[in-house]
């Protein structure tokens, strides 16, 4: 039986397959790279289909609480007096 390479990506060693190791050896695709921009736009369009919306979708990188805090911070609560 072949032993998979191990890499510490979590609380303990994680077994990786060949495809994962090969994909990790690819160059980093930066957020300003035209290929990334096309990929990001395509992903956003797929999410619009998933959520059946024509509005913009927001992809946030971070923990789930990041999106919750952002939504709460941008929510208009009650009425504002001028």
Biopython code that builds the backbone (N, CA, C, O; Angstrom):
import numpy as np
from Bio.PDB.StructureBuilder import StructureBuilder

atoms = [
    (1, "UNK", "N", (0.851, -1.181, 0.000)),
    (1, "UNK", "CA", (0.000, 0.000, 0.000)),
    (1, "UNK", "C", (0.890, 1.236, 0.000)),
    (1, "UNK", "O", (1.842, 1.332, 0.775)),
    (2, "UNK", "N", (0.567, 2.175, -0.878)),
    (2, "UNK", "CA", (1.363, 3.393, -0.996)),
    (2, "UNK", "C", (0.993, 4.360, 0.123)),
    (2, "UNK", "O", (-0.188, 4.591, 0.380)),
    (3, "UNK", "N", (1.992, 4.920, 0.784)),
    (3, "UNK", "CA", (1.751, 5.927, 1.823)),
    (3, "UNK", "C", (1.706, 7.295, 1.154)),
    (3, "UNK", "O", (2.611, 7.651, 0.400)),
    (4, "UNK", "N", (0.654, 8.059, 1.430)),
    (4, "UNK", "CA", (0.526, 9.397, 0.867)),
    (4, "UNK", "C", (1.459, 10.358, 1.582)),
    (4, "UNK", "O", (1.736, 10.177, 2.768)),
    (5, "UNK", "N", (1.947, 11.374, 0.887)),
    (5, "UNK", "CA", (2.729, 12.414, 1.567)),
    (5, "UNK", "C", (1.852, 13.113, 2.603)),
    (5, "UNK", "O", (0.634, 13.186, 2.444)),
    (6, "UNK", "N", (2.465, 13.617, 3.645)),
    (6, "UNK", "CA", (1.700, 14.299, 4.675)),
    (6, "UNK", "C", (2.119, 15.759, 4.750)),
    (6, "UNK", "O", (3.270, 16.109, 4.489)),
    (7, "UNK", "N", (1.164, 16.594, 5.110)),
    (7, "UNK", "CA", (1.407, 18.016, 5.238)),
    (7, "UNK", "C", (0.551, 18.518, 6.393)),
    (7, "UNK", "O", (-0.608, 18.121, 6.514)),
    (8, "UNK", "N", (1.090, 19.367, 7.228)),
    (8, "UNK", "CA", (0.347, 19.842, 8.379)),
    (8, "UNK", "C", (-0.478, 21.070, 8.000)),
    (8, "UNK", "O", (0.015, 22.197, 8.045)),
    (9, "UNK", "N", (-1.742, 20.842, 7.626)),
    (9, "UNK", "CA", (-2.648, 21.922, 7.256)),
    (9, "UNK", "C", (-3.740, 22.114, 8.305)),
    (9, "UNK", "O", (-4.578, 23.006, 8.174)),
    (10, "UNK", "N", (-3.731, 21.294, 9.327)),
    (10, "UNK", "CA", (-4.774, 21.358, 10.340)),
    (10, "UNK", "C", (-4.158, 21.020, 11.691)),
    (10, "UNK", "O", (-2.953, 21.166, 11.896)),
    (11, "UNK", "N", (-4.996, 20.572, 12.596)),
    (11, "UNK", "CA", (-4.512, 20.224, 13.927)),
    (11, "UNK", "C", (-3.565, 19.028, 13.913)),
    (11, "UNK", "O", (-2.836, 18.806, 14.879)),
    (12, "UNK", "N", (-3.570, 18.281, 12.860)),
    (12, "UNK", "CA", (-2.698, 17.112, 12.759)),
    (12, "UNK", "C", (-2.267, 16.930, 11.319)),
    (12, "UNK", "O", (-2.705, 17.686, 10.452)),
    (13, "UNK", "N", (-1.427, 15.958, 11.039)),
    (13, "UNK", "CA", (-1.002, 15.734, 9.649)),
    (13, "UNK", "C", (-2.201, 15.331, 8.787)),
    (13, "UNK", "O", (-3.089, 14.610, 9.240)),
    (14, "UNK", "N", (-2.212, 15.800, 7.559)),
    (14, "UNK", "CA", (-3.295, 15.535, 6.622)),
    (14, "UNK", "C", (-2.712, 14.795, 5.433)),
    (14, "UNK", "O", (-1.685, 15.200, 4.887)),
    (15, "UNK", "N", (-3.363, 13.709, 5.027)),
    (15, "UNK", "CA", (-2.866, 12.970, 3.880)),
    (15, "UNK", "C", (-3.313, 13.667, 2.599)),
    (15, "UNK", "O", (-4.463, 14.090, 2.479)),
    (16, "UNK", "N", (-2.396, 13.783, 1.647)),
    (16, "UNK", "CA", (-2.662, 14.461, 0.383)),
    (16, "UNK", "C", (-2.540, 13.487, -0.773)),
    (16, "UNK", "O", (-1.719, 12.570, -0.741)),
    (17, "UNK", "N", (-3.357, 13.690, -1.789)),
    (17, "UNK", "CA", (-3.203, 12.862, -2.977)),
    (17, "UNK", "C", (-2.328, 13.592, -3.995)),
    (17, "UNK", "O", (-1.943, 14.743, -3.788)),
    (18, "UNK", "N", (-2.026, 12.920, -5.078)),
    (18, "UNK", "CA", (-1.121, 13.473, -6.087)),
    (18, "UNK", "C", (-1.678, 14.752, -6.718)),
    (18, "UNK", "O", (-0.925, 15.689, -6.979)),
    (19, "UNK", "N", (-2.977, 14.797, -6.963)),
    (19, "UNK", "CA", (-3.581, 15.980, -7.594)),
    (19, "UNK", "C", (-3.428, 17.200, -6.702)),
    (19, "UNK", "O", (-3.139, 18.289, -7.198)),
    (20, "UNK", "N", (-3.613, 17.043, -5.409)),
    (20, "UNK", "CA", (-3.470, 18.158, -4.482)),
    (20, "UNK", "C", (-2.037, 18.670, -4.479)),
    (20, "UNK", "O", (-1.807, 19.878, -4.528)),
    (21, "UNK", "N", (-1.083, 17.765, -4.423)),
    (21, "UNK", "CA", (0.325, 18.173, -4.447)),
    (21, "UNK", "C", (0.674, 18.868, -5.756)),
    (21, "UNK", "O", (1.405, 19.859, -5.759)),
    (22, "UNK", "N", (0.159, 18.356, -6.863)),
    (22, "UNK", "CA", (0.421, 18.972, -8.171)),
    (22, "UNK", "C", (-0.207, 20.370, -8.243)),
    (22, "UNK", "O", (0.414, 21.308, -8.743)),
    (23, "UNK", "N", (-1.430, 20.503, -7.745)),
    (23, "UNK", "CA", (-2.095, 21.809, -7.779)),
    (23, "UNK", "C", (-1.393, 22.822, -6.889)),
    (23, "UNK", "O", (-1.370, 24.009, -7.214)),
    (24, "UNK", "N", (-0.822, 22.383, -5.774)),
    (24, "UNK", "CA", (-0.117, 23.304, -4.888)),
    (24, "UNK", "C", (1.204, 23.773, -5.479)),
    (24, "UNK", "O", (1.768, 24.767, -5.021)),
    (25, "UNK", "N", (1.700, 23.076, -6.482)),
    (25, "UNK", "CA", (2.968, 23.472, -7.098)),
    (25, "UNK", "C", (2.761, 24.514, -8.202)),
    (25, "UNK", "O", (3.730, 25.046, -8.743)),
    (26, "UNK", "N", (1.501, 24.805, -8.535)),
    (26, "UNK", "CA", (1.222, 25.806, -9.569)),
    (26, "UNK", "C", (1.546, 27.202, -9.036)),
    (26, "UNK", "O", (1.518, 27.426, -7.826)),
    (27, "UNK", "N", (1.852, 28.137, -9.933)),
    (27, "UNK", "CA", (2.150, 29.507, -9.500)),
    (27, "UNK", "C", (0.926, 30.144, -8.825)),
    (27, "UNK", "O", (-0.215, 29.784, -9.114)),
    (28, "UNK", "N", (1.185, 31.078, -7.938)),
    (28, "UNK", "CA", (0.116, 31.787, -7.248)),
    (28, "UNK", "C", (-0.580, 32.713, -8.244)),
    (28, "UNK", "O", (0.076, 33.407, -9.020)),
    (29, "UNK", "N", (-1.904, 32.717, -8.216)),
    (29, "UNK", "CA", (-2.692, 33.577, -9.080)),
    (29, "UNK", "C", (-3.163, 34.759, -8.237)),
    (29, "UNK", "O", (-4.034, 34.609, -7.380)),
    (30, "UNK", "N", (-2.589, 35.919, -8.479)),
    (30, "UNK", "CA", (-2.892, 37.095, -7.667)),
    (30, "UNK", "C", (-4.221, 37.723, -8.071)),
    (30, "UNK", "O", (-4.698, 37.519, -9.188)),
    (31, "UNK", "N", (-4.812, 38.481, -7.165)),
    (31, "UNK", "CA", (-6.135, 39.059, -7.385)),
    (31, "UNK", "C", (-6.169, 40.087, -8.519)),
    (31, "UNK", "O", (-7.249, 40.414, -9.009)),
    (32, "UNK", "N", (-5.048, 40.587, -8.935)),
    (32, "UNK", "CA", (-5.007, 41.559, -10.028)),
    (32, "UNK", "C", (-4.629, 40.915, -11.364)),
    (32, "UNK", "O", (-4.536, 41.602, -12.381)),
    (33, "UNK", "N", (-4.415, 39.616, -11.362)),
    (33, "UNK", "CA", (-4.094, 38.894, -12.591)),
    (33, "UNK", "C", (-5.361, 38.776, -13.447)),
    (33, "UNK", "O", (-6.411, 38.402, -12.924)),
    (34, "UNK", "N", (-5.291, 39.086, -14.752)),
    (34, "UNK", "CA", (-6.482, 38.984, -15.605)),
    (34, "UNK", "C", (-7.134, 37.594, -15.567)),
    (34, "UNK", "O", (-8.356, 37.486, -15.660)),
    (35, "UNK", "N", (-6.338, 36.543, -15.432)),
    (35, "UNK", "CA", (-6.897, 35.188, -15.354)),
    (35, "UNK", "C", (-7.727, 35.027, -14.084)),
    (35, "UNK", "O", (-8.775, 34.382, -14.105)),
    (36, "UNK", "N", (-7.262, 35.613, -12.973)),
    (36, "UNK", "CA", (-8.025, 35.543, -11.721)),
    (36, "UNK", "C", (-9.316, 36.343, -11.842)),
    (36, "UNK", "O", (-10.367, 35.899, -11.379)),
    (37, "UNK", "N", (-9.245, 37.511, -12.458)),
    (37, "UNK", "CA", (-10.425, 38.355, -12.609)),
    (37, "UNK", "C", (-11.490, 37.622, -13.421)),
    (37, "UNK", "O", (-12.670, 37.659, -13.071)),
    (38, "UNK", "N", (-11.084, 36.957, -14.501)),
    (38, "UNK", "CA", (-12.033, 36.172, -15.301)),
    (38, "UNK", "C", (-12.615, 35.024, -14.483)),
    (38, "UNK", "O", (-13.821, 34.779, -14.521)),
    (39, "UNK", "N", (-11.761, 34.322, -13.745)),
    (39, "UNK", "CA", (-12.214, 33.205, -12.917)),
    (39, "UNK", "C", (-13.188, 33.685, -11.844)),
    (39, "UNK", "O", (-14.210, 33.044, -11.601)),
    (40, "UNK", "N", (-12.876, 34.806, -11.204)),
    (40, "UNK", "CA", (-13.722, 35.362, -10.147)),
    (40, "UNK", "C", (-15.084, 35.770, -10.713)),
    (40, "UNK", "O", (-16.119, 35.494, -10.107)),
    (41, "UNK", "N", (-15.080, 36.425, -11.870)),
    (41, "UNK", "CA", (-16.334, 36.833, -12.499)),
    (41, "UNK", "C", (-17.189, 35.621, -12.853)),
    (41, "UNK", "O", (-18.403, 35.620, -12.650)),
    (42, "UNK", "N", (-16.534, 34.588, -13.385)),
    (42, "UNK", "CA", (-17.252, 33.353, -13.725)),
    (42, "UNK", "C", (-17.865, 32.730, -12.470)),
    (42, "UNK", "O", (-19.009, 32.276, -12.498)),
    (43, "UNK", "N", (-17.113, 32.708, -11.381)),
    (43, "UNK", "CA", (-17.604, 32.148, -10.124)),
    (43, "UNK", "C", (-18.790, 32.954, -9.597)),
    (43, "UNK", "O", (-19.771, 32.372, -9.134)),
    (44, "UNK", "N", (-18.714, 34.267, -9.661)),
    (44, "UNK", "CA", (-19.826, 35.123, -9.220)),
    (44, "UNK", "C", (-21.074, 34.863, -10.062)),
    (44, "UNK", "O", (-22.185, 34.825, -9.531)),
    (45, "UNK", "N", (-20.897, 34.687, -11.361)),
    (45, "UNK", "CA", (-22.045, 34.389, -12.223)),
    (45, "UNK", "C", (-22.661, 33.037, -11.883)),
    (45, "UNK", "O", (-23.882, 32.886, -11.923)),
    (46, "UNK", "N", (-21.836, 32.061, -11.553)),
    (46, "UNK", "CA", (-22.363, 30.768, -11.129)),
    (46, "UNK", "C", (-23.155, 30.901, -9.830)),
    (46, "UNK", "O", (-24.202, 30.274, -9.670)),
    (47, "UNK", "N", (-22.653, 31.720, -8.902)),
    (47, "UNK", "CA", (-23.372, 31.933, -7.642)),
    (47, "UNK", "C", (-24.702, 32.639, -7.873)),
    (47, "UNK", "O", (-25.684, 32.351, -7.188)),
    (48, "UNK", "N", (-24.743, 33.556, -8.830)),
    (48, "UNK", "CA", (-26.016, 34.206, -9.165)),
    (48, "UNK", "C", (-27.038, 33.169, -9.623)),
    (48, "UNK", "O", (-28.218, 33.253, -9.282)),
    (49, "UNK", "N", (-26.571, 32.190, -10.402)),
    (49, "UNK", "CA", (-27.470, 31.120, -10.841)),
    (49, "UNK", "C", (-27.928, 30.274, -9.653)),
    (49, "UNK", "O", (-29.100, 29.912, -9.557)),
    (50, "UNK", "N", (-27.014, 29.967, -8.767)),
    (50, "UNK", "CA", (-27.352, 29.147, -7.595)),
    (50, "UNK", "C", (-28.412, 29.838, -6.743)),
    (50, "UNK", "O", (-29.363, 29.201, -6.291)),
    (51, "UNK", "N", (-28.247, 31.138, -6.526)),
    (51, "UNK", "CA", (-29.162, 31.885, -5.657)),
    (51, "UNK", "C", (-30.314, 32.541, -6.426)),
    (51, "UNK", "O", (-31.105, 33.276, -5.836)),
    (52, "UNK", "N", (-30.417, 32.285, -7.737)),
    (52, "UNK", "CA", (-31.498, 32.820, -8.571)),
    (52, "UNK", "C", (-31.648, 34.330, -8.386)),
    (52, "UNK", "O", (-32.728, 34.821, -8.058)),
    (53, "UNK", "N", (-30.564, 35.050, -8.599)),
    (53, "UNK", "CA", (-30.590, 36.499, -8.442)),
    (53, "UNK", "C", (-29.882, 37.180, -9.599)),
    (53, "UNK", "O", (-29.012, 36.596, -10.246)),
    (54, "UNK", "N", (-30.264, 38.415, -9.847)),
    (54, "UNK", "CA", (-29.562, 39.248, -10.821)),
    (54, "UNK", "C", (-28.690, 40.281, -10.128)),
    (54, "UNK", "O", (-27.949, 41.022, -10.774)),
    (55, "UNK", "N", (-28.789, 40.321, -8.794)),
    (55, "UNK", "CA", (-27.997, 41.273, -8.019)),
    (55, "UNK", "C", (-26.555, 40.786, -7.886)),
    (55, "UNK", "O", (-26.258, 39.622, -8.156)),
    (56, "UNK", "N", (-25.673, 41.676, -7.474)),
    (56, "UNK", "CA", (-24.284, 41.303, -7.248)),
    (56, "UNK", "C", (-24.192, 40.323, -6.085)),
    (56, "UNK", "O", (-24.959, 40.411, -5.125)),
    (57, "UNK", "N", (-23.261, 39.400, -6.177)),
    (57, "UNK", "CA", (-22.956, 38.516, -5.062)),
    (57, "UNK", "C", (-21.603, 38.925, -4.497)),
    (57, "UNK", "O", (-20.762, 39.470, -5.212)),
    (58, "UNK", "N", (-21.401, 38.663, -3.230)),
    (58, "UNK", "CA", (-20.151, 39.023, -2.563)),
    (58, "UNK", "C", (-19.507, 37.748, -2.047)),
    (58, "UNK", "O", (-20.131, 36.986, -1.310)),
    (59, "UNK", "N", (-18.276, 37.520, -2.430)),
    (59, "UNK", "CA", (-17.505, 36.389, -1.917)),
    (59, "UNK", "C", (-16.516, 36.955, -0.912)),
    (59, "UNK", "O", (-15.651, 37.757, -1.265)),
    (60, "UNK", "N", (-16.646, 36.537, 0.333)),
    (60, "UNK", "CA", (-15.771, 37.057, 1.385)),
    (60, "UNK", "C", (-14.830, 35.954, 1.847)),
    (60, "UNK", "O", (-15.262, 34.835, 2.125)),
    (61, "UNK", "N", (-13.558, 36.270, 1.927)),
    (61, "UNK", "CA", (-12.578, 35.312, 2.407)),
    (61, "UNK", "C", (-12.401, 35.537, 3.900)),
    (61, "UNK", "O", (-11.954, 36.602, 4.326)),
    (62, "UNK", "N", (-12.746, 34.548, 4.680)),
    (62, "UNK", "CA", (-12.619, 34.669, 6.126)),
    (62, "UNK", "C", (-13.570, 33.713, 6.814)),
    (62, "UNK", "O", (-14.220, 32.887, 6.173)),
    (63, "UNK", "N", (-13.640, 33.836, 8.115)),
    (63, "UNK", "CA", (-14.544, 33.001, 8.884)),
    (63, "UNK", "C", (-15.980, 33.446, 8.648)),
    (63, "UNK", "O", (-16.221, 34.564, 8.194)),
    (64, "UNK", "N", (-16.929, 32.574, 8.954)),
    (64, "UNK", "CA", (-18.339, 32.891, 8.741)),
    (64, "UNK", "C", (-18.751, 34.138, 9.511)),
    (64, "UNK", "O", (-19.604, 34.898, 9.053)),
    (65, "UNK", "N", (-18.154, 34.351, 10.670)),
    (65, "UNK", "CA", (-18.525, 35.508, 11.475)),
    (65, "UNK", "C", (-18.186, 36.812, 10.752)),
    (65, "UNK", "O", (-18.810, 37.836, 11.029)),
    (66, "UNK", "N", (-17.227, 36.805, 9.843)),
    (66, "UNK", "CA", (-16.890, 37.997, 9.064)),
    (66, "UNK", "C", (-18.096, 38.472, 8.260)),
    (66, "UNK", "O", (-18.427, 39.658, 8.269)),
    (67, "UNK", "N", (-18.746, 37.551, 7.570)),
    (67, "UNK", "CA", (-19.916, 37.913, 6.777)),
    (67, "UNK", "C", (-21.075, 38.343, 7.671)),
    (67, "UNK", "O", (-21.802, 39.279, 7.339)),
    (68, "UNK", "N", (-21.250, 37.660, 8.805)),
    (68, "UNK", "CA", (-22.331, 38.028, 9.725)),
    (68, "UNK", "C", (-22.120, 39.425, 10.288)),
    (68, "UNK", "O", (-23.060, 40.216, 10.359)),
    (69, "UNK", "N", (-20.897, 39.730, 10.687)),
    (69, "UNK", "CA", (-20.606, 41.058, 11.223)),
    (69, "UNK", "C", (-20.752, 42.125, 10.145)),
    (69, "UNK", "O", (-21.211, 43.232, 10.426)),
    (70, "UNK", "N", (-20.369, 41.804, 8.928)),
    (70, "UNK", "CA", (-20.517, 42.752, 7.833)),
    (70, "UNK", "C", (-21.991, 43.033, 7.562)),
    (70, "UNK", "O", (-22.387, 44.184, 7.376)),
    (71, "UNK", "N", (-22.800, 41.976, 7.541)),
    (71, "UNK", "CA", (-24.232, 42.153, 7.304)),
    (71, "UNK", "C", (-24.862, 42.960, 8.439)),
    (71, "UNK", "O", (-25.660, 43.864, 8.191)),
    (72, "UNK", "N", (-24.507, 42.637, 9.673)),
    (72, "UNK", "CA", (-25.070, 43.356, 10.821)),
    (72, "UNK", "C", (-24.629, 44.814, 10.818)),
    (72, "UNK", "O", (-25.425, 45.701, 11.124)),
    (73, "UNK", "N", (-23.388, 45.068, 10.480)),
    (73, "UNK", "CA", (-22.861, 46.428, 10.460)),
    (73, "UNK", "C", (-23.487, 47.290, 9.381)),
    (73, "UNK", "O", (-23.552, 48.512, 9.516)),
    (74, "UNK", "N", (-23.948, 46.658, 8.306)),
    (74, "UNK", "CA", (-24.544, 47.390, 7.194)),
    (74, "UNK", "C", (-26.058, 47.418, 7.228)),
    (74, "UNK", "O", (-26.691, 48.056, 6.387)),
    (75, "UNK", "N", (-26.637, 46.734, 8.186)),
    (75, "UNK", "CA", (-28.095, 46.719, 8.294)),
    (75, "UNK", "C", (-28.585, 48.031, 8.907)),
    (75, "UNK", "O", (-27.988, 48.557, 9.847)),
    (76, "UNK", "N", (-29.656, 48.531, 8.368)),
    (76, "UNK", "CA", (-30.243, 49.755, 8.907)),
    (76, "UNK", "C", (-31.291, 49.332, 9.941)),
    (76, "UNK", "O", (-32.308, 48.726, 9.604)),
    (77, "UNK", "N", (-31.027, 49.657, 11.176)),
    (77, "UNK", "CA", (-31.913, 49.240, 12.260)),
    (77, "UNK", "C", (-32.707, 50.449, 12.730)),
    (77, "UNK", "O", (-32.140, 51.484, 13.080)),
    (78, "UNK", "N", (-34.030, 50.302, 12.733)),
    (78, "UNK", "CA", (-34.879, 51.378, 13.216)),
    (78, "UNK", "C", (-34.865, 52.560, 12.277)),
    (78, "UNK", "O", (-34.527, 52.433, 11.100)),
    (79, "UNK", "N", (-35.234, 53.709, 12.806)),
    (79, "UNK", "CA", (-35.215, 54.935, 12.022)),
    (79, "UNK", "C", (-34.192, 55.884, 12.583)),
    (79, "UNK", "O", (-33.964, 55.935, 13.792)),
    (80, "UNK", "N", (-33.591, 56.620, 11.714)),
    (80, "UNK", "CA", (-32.589, 57.598, 12.136)),
    (80, "UNK", "C", (-33.236, 58.974, 12.182)),
    (80, "UNK", "O", (-34.022, 59.329, 11.303)),
    (81, "UNK", "N", (-32.911, 59.724, 13.185)),
    (81, "UNK", "CA", (-33.428, 61.094, 13.254)),
    (81, "UNK", "C", (-32.331, 62.052, 12.829)),
    (81, "UNK", "O", (-31.175, 61.905, 13.225)),
    (82, "UNK", "N", (-32.697, 63.025, 12.028)),
    (82, "UNK", "CA", (-31.716, 63.992, 11.532)),
    (82, "UNK", "C", (-31.636, 65.196, 12.417)),
    (82, "UNK", "O", (-30.858, 66.111, 12.146)),
]
sb = StructureBuilder()
sb.init_structure("model")
sb.init_model(0)
sb.init_chain("A")
sb.init_seg("    ")
for serial, (resi, resn, name, xyz) in enumerate(atoms, 1):
    if name == "N":
        sb.init_residue(resn, " ", resi, " ")
    sb.init_atom(name, np.array(xyz, "f"), 0.0, 1.0, " ", f" {name:<3s}", serial, name[0])
structure = sb.get_structure()
